[in-house]
């Protein structure tokens, strides 16, 4: 029985030796080594970086547009609340803070901040008012301002 296992072990060793010789011959003929080169790895990393940048640009652009839409809606809602206040009291509030104080407050303090955490700018005159957010650049008086005007404004 031992002789039988020895024969099998010899046969396996011969086959393994033949396979190694053939693999060595194939590598020598083709000149190709298994694995990836440094350049191939760098190309893959660059492609992943470009795709990641494009994805991030699209996601952050959509978030910026969503903030602007929320701000437009918020400014319009606060403007309508101010108009309702004027219709009931006959005069515009002197400030937005006036509408957040007391037991009959019409606004919550967080309602007078835009999505960029800046206070809404409110100005009133005897015949109207203007309510503005500085927009994404957070400064009033620029192109991206989001405003609402009531009555005479």
C-alpha positions as CSV (number, residue, x, y, z in Angstrom):
1,X,0.0,0.0,0.0
2,X,2.9,2.3,0.8
3,X,4.3,1.7,-2.6
4,X,1.0,2.8,-4.2
5,X,1.0,6.2,-2.3
6,X,4.7,6.7,-3.2
7,X,3.8,6.2,-6.9
8,X,1.0,8.8,-6.7
9,X,3.3,11.3,-4.9
10,X,5.9,10.9,-7.6
11,X,3.3,11.4,-10.3
12,X,2.0,14.6,-8.7
13,X,5.5,15.9,-8.2
14,X,6.3,15.3,-12.0
15,X,3.0,17.0,-13.0
16,X,3.8,20.0,-10.8
17,X,7.3,20.3,-12.2
18,X,5.9,20.1,-15.8
19,X,3.4,22.9,-15.1
20,X,6.0,25.1,-13.6
21,X,8.3,24.7,-16.6
22,X,5.4,25.5,-19.0
23,X,4.4,28.6,-17.0
24,X,8.0,29.8,-17.0
25,X,8.2,29.2,-20.8
26,X,5.0,31.1,-21.4
27,X,6.1,34.1,-19.3
28,X,9.4,34.2,-21.2
29,X,7.7,34.0,-24.6
30,X,5.0,36.6,-24.0
31,X,7.1,38.8,-21.6
32,X,3.9,39.4,-19.6
33,X,3.9,39.2,-15.8
34,X,0.7,38.7,-13.8
35,X,-0.6,41.8,-12.0
36,X,-1.2,45.5,-12.7
37,X,1.5,48.1,-13.5
38,X,1.8,51.3,-11.5
39,X,0.5,53.3,-14.6
40,X,-2.6,51.1,-14.8
41,X,-3.3,51.7,-11.1
42,X,-2.8,55.5,-11.5
43,X,-5.1,55.6,-14.5
44,X,-7.8,53.8,-12.5
45,X,-7.4,56.2,-9.5
46,X,-7.6,59.3,-11.9
47,X,-10.8,57.9,-13.4
48,X,-12.3,57.3,-10.0
49,X,-11.3,60.9,-8.9
50,X,-12.9,62.4,-12.0
51,X,-16.1,60.5,-11.6
52,X,-16.2,61.4,-7.9
53,X,-15.7,65.1,-8.6
54,X,-18.5,65.1,-11.2
55,X,-20.9,63.4,-8.7
56,X,-20.0,65.8,-5.9
57,X,-20.5,68.8,-8.2
58,X,-24.0,67.5,-9.2
59,X,-25.0,66.8,-5.6
60,X,-23.8,70.1,-4.1
61,X,-25.4,72.0,-7.0
62,X,-28.7,70.4,-6.4
63,X,-28.4,71.2,-2.7
64,X,-27.7,74.8,-3.5
65,X,-30.8,75.0,-5.7
66,X,-32.9,73.4,-3.0
67,X,-31.8,76.0,-0.5
68,X,-32.8,78.7,-2.8
69,X,-36.2,77.2,-3.4
70,X,-36.8,76.8,0.4
71,X,-35.7,80.5,0.8
72,X,-38.1,81.7,-1.8
73,X,-41.0,79.9,-0.2
74,X,-40.0,81.1,3.3
75,X,-39.7,84.7,2.2
76,X,-43.1,84.6,0.5
77,X,-44.7,82.9,3.6
78,X,-43.3,85.5,6.0
79,X,-44.3,88.3,3.6
80,X,-47.9,87.0,3.6
81,X,-47.9,86.8,7.4
82,X,-46.7,90.5,7.5
83,X,-49.5,91.4,5.0
84,X,-52.1,89.6,7.2
85,X,-50.7,91.5,10.3
86,X,-51.1,94.8,8.4
87,X,-54.7,93.9,7.4
88,X,-55.6,93.1,11.0
89,X,-53.8,96.0,12.8
90,X,-53.8,98.6,10.1
91,X,-50.0,99.1,10.2
92,X,-46.8,97.1,9.4
93,X,-44.7,95.8,12.2
94,X,-41.7,97.9,13.1
95,X,-39.4,94.9,13.0
96,X,-39.6,91.1,12.5
97,X,-38.6,90.6,16.1
98,X,-41.9,92.3,17.1
99,X,-43.7,89.4,15.3
100,X,-41.8,86.8,17.3
101,X,-42.5,88.2,20.8
102,X,-45.4,87.9,23.1
103,X,-48.2,85.4,23.5
104,X,-49.7,86.4,20.1
105,X,-46.5,85.9,18.2
106,X,-47.1,85.3,14.5
107,X,-43.6,83.9,13.8
108,X,-41.1,81.6,15.5
109,X,-37.6,83.0,15.8
110,X,-36.2,80.4,13.4
111,X,-38.7,81.6,10.7
112,X,-36.9,84.9,10.4
113,X,-33.6,83.3,9.4
114,X,-32.9,82.1,5.9
115,X,-31.5,78.6,5.1
116,X,-28.0,80.1,5.3
117,X,-28.7,81.0,9.0
118,X,-28.7,84.8,8.3
119,X,-31.6,87.1,9.5
120,X,-34.1,88.1,6.9
121,X,-33.8,91.9,6.2
122,X,-37.0,93.8,6.8
123,X,-37.8,97.4,6.0
124,X,-41.2,99.0,6.2
125,X,-42.6,102.4,5.2
126,X,-46.1,103.7,5.7
127,X,-47.4,102.2,2.5
128,X,-45.4,99.0,2.1
129,X,-42.5,96.8,3.1
130,X,-39.6,94.8,1.7
131,X,-38.4,91.5,3.0
132,X,-35.1,90.1,1.6
133,X,-32.6,87.3,2.1
134,X,-29.0,87.8,1.1
135,X,-29.1,84.5,-0.9
136,X,-26.3,82.1,-1.2
137,X,-23.6,84.7,-1.0
138,X,-25.1,85.9,2.3
139,X,-24.9,89.6,1.4
140,X,-27.8,91.9,0.6
141,X,-27.7,94.2,-2.4
142,X,-26.3,91.5,-4.8
143,X,-27.9,89.7,-7.8
144,X,-28.8,86.5,-5.8
145,X,-31.0,88.3,-3.2
146,X,-34.4,86.8,-2.7
147,X,-37.0,89.5,-1.9
148,X,-40.7,90.0,-1.3
149,X,-42.4,93.4,-1.4
150,X,-45.8,94.2,0.0
151,X,-48.3,96.8,-1.2
152,X,-46.5,100.0,-2.2
153,X,-43.1,98.3,-2.7
